[in-house]
Amino acid sequence: MTPRERLLTALRGGVPDVVPVSPGIHWRFAHRLLGRYHWKDIIEIHKSLGSIFHWRPPISIGPNSDYDVRWGMDMRVIGQSGTETTYERIINNRKGALRAVHSIGFDPADPTLGFQREYFVKAPRDWDIVAQYWEDELAEAGLPEHQELDEARDLLGDDGVAGTINNSTFARLCLMRGMEGVLLDLVDMPDRMHALMDLAHQYRVREVQSFLESRGDVYTYDICWATGAGMSPKMFEEWVLPDLTRICELVRDVPGKCLGFYTLGRIGRVLDMLVDAGPAFIASFEQNEGDLTLAEAKQRVGSQVCLIGNFDPLVLQDGDLEDARREARRCLDEGMAGGGFVMSTGDEVPPTTKLDNLRAMVEVANEYGRY
């Protein structure tokens, strides 16, 4: 099998010739290794390792990006100190004005790292301005945009799978208000929040439509804000599951297309709901704050969905070569039986990862991950 065939077979629940290896290489590791962090740089790293590029690449897809100045947002630099740059964003429409502040580069050793200093929504009434912003955005959005994803498909050929990742509807609200504020609003004003969720979902549908019109293969729906929020299964069923189900329905029966979920946190108590929504795969079974081992997930749902992840990324950073090989063997032992498994990290590859440890993941899979 080619790397592309191998990965697509596993994502669809089948048995490839060898377990595919696709560590979660992202901006931070690419910048540390190469001094740059375009998605093409991530492809370059995967090719050098012999791993497969696919499920969490920073490739944009339209109709347009969030917080686009075309829909009534201004952005300017308001502070510069060493490697740190602070930006102010302003939304201004007929309902009023909102301000957010974001900083990036505060850690000179990890200059791609940023954080939100101030969210747009400070009080429930501010959601009226956000709703108007989203309505204007939907009204003005143009044709689907997927040029980068098509370019990635051409660049990869049979060496990988062209994919993209986008935040969930729940995350779209959190990016405006912050997780804590959104959770409080779900309880205090449920009718208003349901209306906002429906409005935000319309934008996610436009993104999925762009993916479906592209030549890309895999769409990863990033639900880590929701699974990391610590909400009860009952709240998850009300506020997250309907969105996941609707998104999966858009892709499930489209030939050549594959959709799955990227998760973080304690997903054990909502795992059955995630599977019922209908994804092809679920990632990443993290070890830091997770509550589910790969073996447990395999036993519960491994016959229904492809499992991705669970390799402890801290082993890549802090362990030696034998530690990395031991961790890779554990992942194979727990996940590979019957196919439907991709060896990957339980979160993104740390920027200070040792390159030889990443190579060990691939070597162990090639040696012990054959079906």
C-alpha positions in Angstrom: 0.0 0.0 0.0 1.0 3.6 -0.5 1.0 5.8 2.6 -2.2 7.4 1.3 -3.9 4.1 0.8 -2.7 2.9 4.2 -4.0 5.9 6.1 -7.4 6.0 4.3 -7.9 2.3 4.9 -7.4 2.8 8.7 -9.5 5.9 8.8 -12.4 4.0 7.3 -12.0 1.2 9.8 -10.2 -1.2 7.6 -7.0 -3.2 8.0 -4.0 -1.7 6.2 -0.7 -3.5 5.6 1.0 -1.6 8.4 -0.3 0.7 11.1 -0.1 4.3 9.8 1.9 6.8 11.9 0.9 10.4 12.0 2.2 12.4 15.0 0.4 15.7 15.7 3.1 18.0 14.2 1.9 21.5 14.3 3.2 25.1 14.2 5.2 25.0 17.4 7.4 22.0 16.5 7.8 23.2 12.9 9.0 26.6 14.0 11.5 25.1 16.6 12.9 22.7 14.0 12.9 24.7 10.8 12.4 28.3 12.0 9.2 28.6 9.9 5.7 27.1 10.2 3.7 27.0 7.0 1.7 23.9 6.4 4.2 23.0 3.7 6.9 22.9 6.3 4.8 20.3 8.2 4.6 18.2 5.1 8.4 18.5 4.8 8.9 17.2 8.4 6.5 14.3 7.9 8.3 13.2 4.7 11.7 13.4 6.4 10.4 11.1 9.2 8.5 8.7 7.0 5.3 9.5 8.9 2.0 10.5 7.2 0.6 14.0 7.0 -3.1 14.1 7.4 -5.4 14.9 10.3 -4.6 18.2 12.0 -2.9 20.4 9.5 -3.2 24.2 9.6 -4.7 24.5 6.1 -7.4 27.2 5.8 -10.7 26.6 4.1 -13.5 29.1 3.4 -15.9 30.7 2.6 -13.7 33.0 4.6 -11.8 33.0 7.9 -13.3 33.9 11.3 -12.9 37.5 12.4 -12.4 38.7 8.8 -12.1 42.5 8.4 -14.5 42.3 5.5 -17.4 41.7 7.8 -16.9 44.7 10.1 -13.7 44.0 12.1 -10.7 46.2 12.5 -7.4 44.9 13.9 -4.2 46.8 14.9 -1.1 46.3 16.9 -1.3 48.0 20.3 1.9 46.8 22.0 5.3 45.4 21.2 7.8 44.1 23.7 10.7 41.9 22.6 9.2 38.9 20.8 5.7 39.7 22.1 3.1 41.5 20.0 -0.3 42.5 21.3 -3.2 43.0 18.9 -6.6 44.7 19.4 -9.6 43.6 17.5 -12.7 45.7 17.2 -16.2 44.6 16.0 -18.4 47.6 15.1 -21.9 47.3 13.6 -25.3 48.9 14.0 -25.8 47.0 17.3 -22.7 48.4 18.9 -18.9 47.8 19.3 -16.8 45.1 21.0 -13.1 44.9 21.8 -10.8 41.9 22.2 -7.1 41.7 22.9 -4.7 38.9 22.0 -1.0 38.5 22.5 1.5 36.2 20.7 5.2 35.6 21.1 5.3 36.2 24.9 7.7 33.2 25.3 10.9 33.9 23.2 11.6 30.1 23.2 8.2 29.4 21.7 7.2 32.5 19.7 4.2 31.0 18.0 2.4 30.6 21.4 -0.4 33.1 22.1 -3.2 33.8 24.5 -6.4 35.8 24.8 -6.1 38.7 27.2 -9.6 40.0 26.7 -12.6 38.4 24.9 -15.2 40.3 22.9 -18.2 39.4 25.0 -18.0 40.8 28.5 -21.7 40.7 29.4 -24.7 38.8 28.0 -26.0 41.9 26.1 -22.8 41.9 24.0 -24.1 38.7 22.2 -26.5 41.0 20.3 -23.5 42.6 18.6 -21.9 39.2 17.9 -25.2 37.9 16.4 -25.3 40.9 14.0 -21.6 40.3 13.1 -22.3 36.7 12.2 -25.5 37.6 10.3 -23.5 40.1 8.2 -20.7 37.6 7.7 -23.1 35.0 6.3 -24.9 37.5 4.1 -21.6 38.7 2.6 -19.6 35.5 2.4 -18.6 34.6 -1.1 -17.9 31.3 -2.9 -16.2 28.4 -1.1 -12.5 28.7 -0.8 -10.3 25.6 -0.9 -7.2 26.5 -2.9 -4.7 25.5 -0.2 -6.3 22.2 0.4 -6.3 21.4 -3.4 -2.6 22.5 -3.5 -1.8 20.1 -0.6 -3.5 17.3 -2.4 -1.3 17.8 -5.4 1.9 18.3 -3.3 1.3 15.1 -1.3 0.4 12.7 -4.1 0.4 9.2 -2.7 2.6 10.2 0.3 -0.2 11.5 2.5 -3.7 12.6 2.8 -4.9 16.2 2.3 -6.9 17.4 5.3 -8.0 20.5 7.2 -9.2 21.2 10.7 -11.8 23.7 12.0 -13.2 24.6 15.3 -16.7 23.4 16.3 -19.7 25.6 16.8 -19.3 25.4 20.5 -15.7 26.7 20.1 -16.9 29.6 18.0 -19.0 30.9 21.0 -16.1 30.3 23.4 -13.7 32.3 21.2 -16.0 35.2 21.6 -16.8 34.9 25.4 -14.3 32.4 26.9 -15.2 29.0 28.1 -16.3 30.0 31.6 -18.6 32.8 30.4 -20.2 30.5 27.8 -20.9 27.8 30.3 -22.6 30.3 32.6 -24.7 31.7 29.8 -25.8 28.2 28.8 -27.4 27.9 32.2 -28.6 31.5 32.6 -30.0 32.2 29.1 -30.6 28.9 27.3 -33.0 30.1 24.7 -30.7 32.9 23.6 -27.7 30.5 23.5 -29.6 28.0 21.4 -30.3 30.7 18.9 -26.6 31.7 18.8 -25.5 28.1 18.4 -27.8 27.7 15.4 -26.4 30.9 13.9 -22.8 29.9 14.5 -23.6 26.4 13.1 -24.5 28.0 9.7 -21.0 29.2 9.3 -19.6 25.8 10.1 -21.8 24.4 7.4 -20.3 26.8 4.9 -16.9 25.6 5.8 -17.9 21.9 5.4 -19.4 22.8 2.0 -16.0 24.2 1.0 -14.3 21.0 2.1 -16.8 18.9 0.1 -16.2 20.9 -3.0 -12.4 20.6 -2.6 -10.1 17.8 -3.5 -9.2 17.2 0.1 -9.8 13.9 1.8 -10.2 14.5 5.6 -12.0 17.1 7.7 -11.2 17.2 11.4 -13.8 18.8 13.5 -12.0 20.2 16.6 -14.3 19.8 19.6 -11.6 20.1 22.3 -13.3 23.2 23.8 -16.4 21.2 24.4 -14.7 18.0 25.6 -12.3 20.0 27.7 -15.1 22.1 29.3 -15.9 19.5 32.0 -19.6 19.7 31.3 -21.9 16.9 32.4 -23.0 14.3 29.9 -26.5 15.8 30.0 -25.2 19.2 29.1 -23.0 17.7 26.4 -26.0 15.9 24.9 -28.0 19.2 24.8 -25.3 21.7 23.7 -22.8 19.7 21.7 -24.1 16.5 20.3 -26.8 18.0 17.9 -24.1 20.1 16.2 -21.8 17.0 15.9 -24.5 14.9 14.4 -25.5 17.5 11.9 -21.9 18.0 10.8 -21.3 14.3 10.4 -24.5 14.0 8.3 -23.1 16.5 5.8 -20.1 14.3 5.1 -21.0 10.7 5.9 -22.3 9.6 2.5 -20.1 11.7 0.3 -17.7 9.4 -1.7 -14.0 10.0 -1.0 -14.6 12.3 2.1 -13.9 11.5 5.7 -14.7 13.4 8.9 -13.6 12.9 12.5 -13.3 14.6 15.9 -10.3 16.0 17.6 -10.8 15.8 21.4 -9.0 16.6 24.6 -9.9 16.1 28.2 -12.2 13.5 29.9 -14.1 12.0 27.1 -14.9 8.6 28.7 -18.4 9.6 29.8 -19.4 11.0 26.4 -17.5 8.5 24.2 -20.7 6.6 23.2 -22.3 9.9 22.2 -19.3 10.8 20.1 -19.6 7.5 18.3 -23.3 7.8 17.8 -22.8 11.2 16.0 -21.3 9.2 13.2 -17.6 10.2 12.7 -15.1 8.0 10.9 -12.4 8.6 13.5 -11.9 10.0 17.0 -8.6 11.5 18.3 -6.6 12.0 20.5 -7.0 10.1 23.8 -4.6 12.3 25.7 -2.9 11.2 28.8 -2.5 14.5 30.6 -6.2 15.2 31.5 -7.8 12.3 29.8 -9.8 9.5 31.6 -9.7 6.8 29.0 -6.8 4.4 28.0 -6.4 3.4 24.4 -7.1 -0.2 25.4 -10.4 0.8 27.1 -11.5 2.8 24.0 -10.6 0.0 21.7 -12.7 -2.5 23.7 -15.7 -0.1 23.9 -15.8 1.4 20.4 -12.9 0.1 18.3 -15.2 -1.9 16.1 -17.3 1.2 15.3 -14.8 4.0 14.7 -11.1 4.5 13.9 -9.0 5.5 16.9 -6.1 8.0 16.6 -3.6 8.9 19.2 -2.7 8.1 22.9 1.1 8.2 22.4 2.3 10.3 25.3 3.9 13.5 23.8 6.0 14.1 26.9 7.9 10.9 26.1 8.9 12.5 22.9 10.2 15.5 24.7 11.6 14.0 27.9 12.2 10.4 27.2 15.2 8.6 25.6 15.0 6.4 22.5 14.1 3.3 24.5 11.2 5.2 26.2 9.9 6.2 22.8 10.1 2.7 21.4 8.4 1.3 24.6 5.6 3.8 24.3 5.1 3.0 20.6 4.9 -0.8 21.4 2.3 -0.1 24.0 0.1 1.9 21.6 0.4 -1.0 19.0 -0.5 -3.5 21.6 -3.6 -1.6 22.8 -4.8 -0.2 19.5 -3.9 -2.1 16.3 -5.9 -5.3 16.6 -8.5 -5.5 13.8 -7.4 -2.3 12.1 -9.0 1.1 12.4 -6.1 2.6 14.3 -3.6 5.4 13.5 -0.6 5.8 15.8 -0.4 9.4 16.8 0.3 11.6 19.8 -2.2 12.3 22.5 -1.8 16.0 21.8 0.4 18.1 19.5 4.1 17.3 19.4 6.0 19.5 21.9 8.4 22.0 20.4 11.3 20.6 22.3 10.7 17.0 21.0 13.7 14.9 20.1 13.7 14.1 16.5 15.1 10.6 17.0 12.1 9.8 19.3 9.7 10.7 16.5 11.6 8.5 14.1 11.3 5.7 16.6 7.5 5.8 16.4 7.7 5.1 12.6 10.4 2.4 13.0 8.5 0.5 15.7 5.3 0.6 13.6 7.2 -0.7 10.5 8.7 -3.4 12.6 5.8 -4.5 14.8 2.7 -2.9 13.3 2.3 -5.3 10.4 -1.0 -7.1 9.9 
